[in-house]
Amino acid sequence: MTGREPQLNPGAAEILDESLVRLHRFGPEWRGRLSNHAPMVVEAMVRHGHADDVESWVDAYVPQLVDPPRPSTRVENDAWLESLGDPQRLGDWTAFFDNEVKDAPWTDVLVRWWPRLLPGLAASATHSVIRLGHCVQTLRNDGPSQPRLDEFAQTLGYWAARWLPIAGDPPANGQLDLATALARLPALGGPDEAFPDRLEALGADPRWPGVSGTPAFSVDPGAVDGELKSLVTAATLHYRTHGGGEPVMLVHAATAPNAVLRVLGSLPRELWVPSVRYAWVAASAVTMIYNPTHAPHETITPHDLGDPAVVFDEAVEHGDEHVIKLADTAVDVYTWTADPRALDAVTAAARRIDPDDP
């Protein structure tokens, strides 16, 4: 099976829903603020024909997870802004979006909240939008079910509670193509701190954003799909050569804009242009924060097979959630470009990332 199925077969859809019910017994974070990747990985696995492997993967993953936070104080519709970005309100935000989804179609909820949440795309080191991308794609392609709607509400609640803006506005039009602009980003350097601290340091750095030039964005919504695909492609190929410094975190420079691309089809066209600009800001922030401070010297062996199904099989066999998620995005890139270097990025990730590390 090559690439992502446009629609799940009934058996795979049932396994996805059963897995989501099981996973919703747990919260979106564990060990402080590490993200629960299981809903994203499960969606990717069933979409790529690995539904039969989901149960064993989840069995191995869930022992580290913790109970979901309980709601304490209601988030009010007319005062939601004051609760945005407050991780102590995670349970409250989840309850809020549970009610939102009960009162309106999920598409209406998405359109109402996407522009409110978009400036905080860095939430949970971009895991919130990545999780939403998997969820929205399933809702759009396979239709709503109660577990999928619960996943949608939980994901929006997670994003709202961890909402985290990136300093600086989305860049004005520059002169560079996206791949060149991404390649020219320097490394932030500095101490190895948590993502929010490193993001704060980035905002104070005079080289941010895009010291070497910003990309040229179209104002035509019809160009956004191509721009996002170019950004995802550039970040995936960048990981192939530069991911050795921060092999886990640099994955998100590719998977976050791909999540925005997956949501795009459920948004009105007037939201497309700001979406690609914020996707660029998030991808370039992650890239600059986690770029290696030294020139990469790793030799990348080209993937001989050029078979995306085999590459995804290898990612599942490896087992690490970030390797599987990168494989999911890299297969997309290969589908668009037929560039085998996208598949090489997955091979490099599997070599760099220890599946036993959290």
Order of alpha helices (4+ residues) and beta strands (2+ residues): alpha-beta-beta-alpha-alpha-alpha-alpha-alpha-alpha-alpha-alpha-alpha-alpha-alpha-alpha-alpha-alpha
